[in-house]
Amino acid sequence: MKTETKMSAPVGAGEDVRAIAAEMNAAFAAMKAANDARLDEIEKRGASDPLLDAKLAKIDKALDAQRTALDRLALDAARPAIGEDVRKGDPEHKSAWGAYLRKGDDSGLARLDMKALTQGTDTQGGYVAPPELDRLIEARLMQASPMRQIATVRQTSSTVFRKPVSLGAVSAWAAETGARNETTAPSLSLLEFPAAELYAMPAATQTLLDDAYADIDEWLADEVEVSFSAQESAAFVVGDATSKPRGFLDYSIVADASHAWGDIGYVASGADGAFAASNPSDRLIDLVYALPSQFRANARFVMNRRTLAAVRKLRDGDGNYLWRPGGVGEAASIMGYGVTEMEDMPDIGSDEYAIAFGDFRKGYLIVDRRGARVLRDPYSSKPYVLFYTTKRVGGGVQNFDAIKVMKFAAS
């Protein structure tokens, strides 16, 4: 899953970035020409030419591949370096941790009193990972998870993060020497974000562990990144809060005119399972302006790549395409707002909420409980050594005014 964000090219890759950006701009120009021809065919004959449809699908696929290539270069450039800033720490602890991972020798960790107390059964066991590995895993997840890049992320040491939210503090104007009337107490709502356990179990050969040049912490962070990011991404969108975070699409979603705190407001697309037949871009404009003005400055669209392919073909009343591919170091945009691709967003379909728009930094909160745990298991899958790695993650909407969605329905 990739996200379209501002990027910088890795050292030595500037030519690659410029070449891919040039190819993407050329593909976008070809897409516009093909789509214009398709729309002309529909206007003249009431149906599109299958050859034009096939050509357009091929160009869309090329645009996706080029966007993915640019995002991959950005991801590689943003990966945390394995240097002193990440790895500095207690040398004795580092040595004891390395002995445990490579050889299963936990005497050093036990001596340092690093034994973890689990929230579940004692048989889970394991040791709390050193802060260096914890930060490395979090940094990798930040780059791999689209929602982590656009939402607020908080650290906590407890199993539940509680956040009081004011639902309308009362204030008033007064002259310099004028009387101050007593104001009513603000109404507060307490939001709770429990941290659920997320686990992965990467396997290594003993040969890898015996290799003195192999960085086991980096290997472990790479392996859990893949598993953790896939699970997190789905939970942040559609999670049901049962042993996982609560996704923003799991809350009550109501017509924006009836929106109240605790609900997510929606704007209808104008047709059942599709964009409106006439002026479909108007509904996207409605979605943008359904969001209060204080959230629009940092707002962005969220959708999956199939929905984005449909939006690419939309034009405004002046014939201009809503989607722009972006240049070198620039994100693609829709009507000037950034786009984040999340594959766990629904496809366009009847009554589906396939597009979201909002300031996710203010709207969605991710909670990480400090202290990943690692249990070395050389017995369950011989000759491989399994590393049962767990961390606790929570999430949910923290401001219900900051996110709106589009429902693909007539009303």
N, C-alpha and C positions, 0 to 999 in steps of 0.2 A: 504494500500500500504506500502510495507516494503522496506528498503534499506539495503544493505549488507555493513556494515562499521565496523571498529575496535570497539570492545566493551569491557566493563569491567563488571564483574558480580556484581549484587547488594549484599550488605552485607547479609550473611546467605544463598546465593543462589549459592555458588561456586560448591557445589556437583551437583546441578541441571544442571549447565552449562556444567560441565565435562561429566555428564551422557548423555546429549543431543548430545554433540560433539562426544562422542564415538559411539552413535547410528547412527549419520550422517555419520561418517567414515565407519561404517559397511555397511550402506545402499549404500554408494558410491562404496565400493568394490563389493557388489552384483550387482549394476548397471553395472559396468564395465564387470563383468563376463557374465551377461545376454546380454549386447550389443555386446560383442565379439562373443557370440554364434549366435546372430541375423545376424551379418555381415558375419559370416561363412556360414550361411544358404543362405543368398543372393548370396554369391559368388558361392556356389555349385549348387543351384537350381534356382537362378534368382528371388527368392521371399523369404520373411521372414515367419517364422512359426507364425501363429496367437497367439498361446499360449505364445511364447516368447514376442510378441508385448504386450500382456496383462500383462505379468509379469513385463516388463520394465515400462509400464505405472503406475503400482502399486508402483514400487520402486520410480519412479519420484515423485509421489504424497507424498510418505513418506519423501523424501528429502525436498520437499517444506514445509511440515508440521514441520520438524525438524529445517529448516532454519528460519521459521516464529517464532518458539518457542524461538530460540536463539535471534532473533531480538527483540522479546517482552521483554525478560529479560534485554537486553541492553537499550531498551526504558524506562523501569521502573527505571533502575539505573540512567539514564540520566535526568529524570524529575527534574525540579527545586524544591528544598525544599522550603516550605513555612516558611521562617525564616526572621530574621532581615534584611538580605541583600536584600530581595525582598520587604518587607513590611514597611520598615522604611519610614517615611514621616511626613507631618504635621498632628498632632493628631486631630486638629480641622477639617481639611479637611476630614480626614479618618472618623471621627464621622458623618460629614454631608453627606458623600457619603453613609455610611451604612444606615442612616436614609432614604435616597432617595430610595435605592434598596429595603429595607425591608418594608417600610411603605408608600413610595411615597411622603414623606415630603421633598420638595426641597427648603424650606426656608433657610436652612443653606448654600446650594450651591449658591443660588441667592445672599445671603449676601456676599459670598466670590467671587462674580462676576465670576462664572465658567460657565455661560451660553455660549453654543457653537454657533458659526456662521456657518451655513451650506453653502456648495457650491451650493446646490439645492434650494428647496423651503423652506420657513420659517416654513411650517407645519410639516416638518420632525423633527424639534426641537431636543431635547435630550441634554445631558450634556457630556462634555469632560471627559473621564475616567481619574482617577488619574494616575500619572506615574507608580505607583506600579502595577496596573492592566494592563496597557499598556505593561510593561515589561514582566509580567506573560504570557499574550497572545502570545507575540513574542517568548518567550522561549518555550512555548508549540508547537507553529507552527514550530520552528526550529527542534524539535525532531520528529514531525509528517510528515513533508514535505521532501521527498527525495531531491528535487531540492534545497531547502534552505540549506541542509547539504553540497552540493557540489558546489554551486554557490557563488558569492559575494553578500552580502546583505548590502545595504546602507540606512541610515536614512535621511529624508529630511523634511523640514517644508513647502515646496512649492508643488503645484499641478503637476509640471513638473520638472523632474531632467534632466539637460543638461550636457553632457560630451563631451568636445572637444577631438578628437583623432588625433594624428599625423600620417599621411600616408607616412612618410619617411623624417624625419629631416635630413638635410644635414650636414655632418661634414668632417674633413680632418686632415691628419697628418701634423705636422710642426716641424722643428728643434727648439731648445731652443731659438735661436736668429733669426730664419728665418722669412721671411715675411708671414703674414697671409692673404691669398686671401679672398675676401668677398664671403660668401656662399649664395646660393639662399635660399629664405624663405621656410620653411617647408610647405607642403600641409596639411591642417587641415580639418577634417570632424566633424560636430557637430551632435552627437547622442542625441535624445530626448526620455525620458522615462516617459510618462504621467502616473499619478497614478489614477487608476480607483477605483470606490467604490465597496467594497465587503461587503455583509451584511448577517447576520444570525438572527434568531428570536427564541431563546430557550424559553421554557415555564417552569414556576415553580408554585407549589402550594403555597397558602398562609401559609400552615402549615410548609413547608420548610423554608419560609422566616421568620416565627415567631420563628423558632428554634434558640435559642441563640448560640448553639454549631455548627451550620452549617456555614461553611465558604462560603459566597455567592460569593466573588471574585473568589475563587478557582473553585466553581461550574460553574460560568459563563465562566471562561477560559476553563474549560474542555468541555463545551457544544459547544462553538464557534470553538474550535480546530477541532472538527470533521467536521463541515460544511465548515469552511474556508480552511482547508488543502485539502479537496476533490476538491473544486473549483480551488484553486491555482495550484494544481498539474496538472490538465488538461490544464489550461491556459499557464503554463510555457512550456508545450510541444507543444500544437497545437493551442493555443489562437490566434485569428485573429486581436487583437489590437482594436477591437470595444467594448468599455466599459470593456475592460479586458487587461491584459498584452499580449505581443506578444510572442508566443511560438517559439522555435528555429526551428521547422519544418515548420513554416509558411513563412519563408524567401525563396527567390529564391534558388533552389538547382540545381546545375549543375555538370557535370562531373568534377572530380578534376583537370584534365588537362586544363580545361577552367575556373578554379576558379579565381575570382577577388574579391576585397573588396566589401562587400554588398551581396555576395553569400555564401552559404554553399556548400562545395565540397563533392561529393559522389564517392564511389568505388562500382562497380557492383559486385554482388554475383557470377555471372557466369551462372545463369540459371533463367528463368522466374518464379518468385514466389517461389524460392527454392535456397538452396546452390548448387554449382556445383556438378555434379555427381562424378567427380574425383578430389581428393585433395582439398576438400572444405576449409580446414584450410588455404590454401595458400591465399585465398581472405581476410581472417581476418588479416593475416600478412600484406597484401597490405594495408588494412585499417589502421593498426597501423602505418605503415611507410609513409602513406600519410600525417600524422600529422607532422609538422615541429618539429625538435629535441628539441627546447626550451620548447615545451608544453608536450612532452611525459613523462617527469619525474613524473608529477602529474596527468597524464591522467587516465581515467577509462572508462569502457564500461557502456552503459545505454541501457536497453531493458526491456521488460515485462517478466513475469515468463514463458509464453508459448514459447517465443523465447529462453529463457535461457534453457528450457528443451531440445530444439533441439540442442543447442550449447554443452550441457553436453555430447552428444553422439559423438562429433567430436574428431578425433585423428590426431596427426601430422604424418609426414612421417615415424617416428620411432615407431609408434604405441602408443605413450603416449597421454593420454587424455588432452585436452586443459584446461578443467575446473578442479579446485582444490577446495575441500570443505572448507579448512581452519581449523585451530585448535582452541583451547580455546583462546579467546581474539583475534583471527585473522579473517580477512574477507575472504570470498570465492574470487577466482580470475580466470581470463582467461588469459593464457600466462603471468602470473605474474602481471597483471593489475587488480585492484579492479573492482567490479561489483555493480552497483546500479540498483535495480529493480524499474521501473516506469510503473505502470499498464496502463498509458495513451499512452505509446508507441504503435505503430501499431503492429499487428500480422504479421508474415511472410506471404506475399502474392504478387501477381503480381504488380511490380513497387512500392512496399511499402518500406518506410525507417524504417525498424524494429530495426536497431542497430545503435547506435551513439557511437562515441569514441572521447574523447578530454579532455582538461583541462577546466572543466566547471567553476572553480574559476576565470579564466581569460577570459573565453568565454561568460559567461552569467551573467547579472546583475539583481538583484531584488531590487526594491526601495520601502521602507515603509515610508509612511507619518506619522509622529508622531501624536498621539492623536486619539485613538479610541473613538467613541461616543456611548452612551447608552441612549435609550428612554424607560422608563418604561410605559407599556400599560396594565392596569388592566381591560380594557373595551371590547376589541375586541374578546376575547375568554374566557368569564367567564365559570367556576370559576378560570381559570388559569391566571397568570400574565405573559405577554410576555415582553421580553427584546430585543427590536430592536437594535442590535449592529452592528456598521459599522466601517470599517477602509479602508484606501486607499492604494492600492498596484499597482505597475507597474513592468514591466520587459521586457527584450529583450536581444538580442545578443550585446555584447560590443566589441568582437574581433572575426572577421569572420575567422581568421586563426586558431583559437584554437579548433574548433569543426569540425569533419568529420562524415559522415553517410554512411551506407551501403544500397544501393538500390538493392532490390531483382529482378534483371533483368539480361538478358544475357549481356547487355552492357549499 
